[in-house]
């Protein structure tokens, strides 16, 4: 039986954490759904943090809830980036740790989002340029590529 090997291009971007050359993640910037996943998890991470018990809960319950929330936040980040990024990003600090009124997870996402957005926009421009060679507006005021009015 013959085999076929297809190499799909990926544009990996190395992103260092805290300027530590040994602490980095690689993100596939050619993944145009990456930004959608990051937006999706941002709301979920906020929900996770809001469900943490207040100061009236017992110590055991609080510790258990925090551990579960940390795990859930890490799972969300790993899902969005498609890698085990949380271990590198958060290393020895809780993703729920707060700095300047924001969680470390939230700060990371806020700093990562513009990088991803710029890369995704660049990919879409490339797609539009390539598709424009083959698909032309219909001439009736509608763009056949999207179905929306020109």
KAMO-V785933 format. One record per pair of residues at least 24 apart in sequence whose C-alpha atoms are under 10 Angstrom apart, sorted by the first residue. I is the first residue (numbers start at 1). J is the second residue. Records with the same first field share a line. If there is no record, write none. Layout:
# KAMO-V785933
I = J  J
This chain:
# KAMO-V785933
11 = 119
13 = 115  116  119
15 = 89  112  115
16 = 88  89
17 = 88  89  90  91  108
18 = 89
22 = 88
23 = 87  88  89  91
24 = 85  88  89
25 = 81  83  84  85  86  87  88  89
26 = 81  82  83  85
27 = 81  82  83  85  116
28 = 81  82  83  116  119
29 = 115  116  117  118  119  120  122  123
30 = 116  119  120  122  123  124
31 = 81  116  119  120  123
32 = 116  117  119  120  121  122  123  124
33 = 80  120
34 = 79  80  81  82  113  116  117  120
35 = 80  81  112  113  114  115  116  117  118  119  120
36 = 80  117
37 = 76  77  79  80  81  82
38 = 76  77  79  80  81  109  110  112  113  116
39 = 80  109  113
40 = 76  80
41 = 73  75  76  77  79  80  109
42 = 73  76  77  80  105  106  109  110
44 = 72  73  76
45 = 69  70  72  73  74  76  77  95  96  103  105  106
46 = 73  103  105  106
48 = 72  73  96
49 = 73  95  96  103
66 = 94  96
67 = 94  96
69 = 94  95  96
70 = 94  95  96  97  105
71 = 95
73 = 105
74 = 105
77 = 105  109
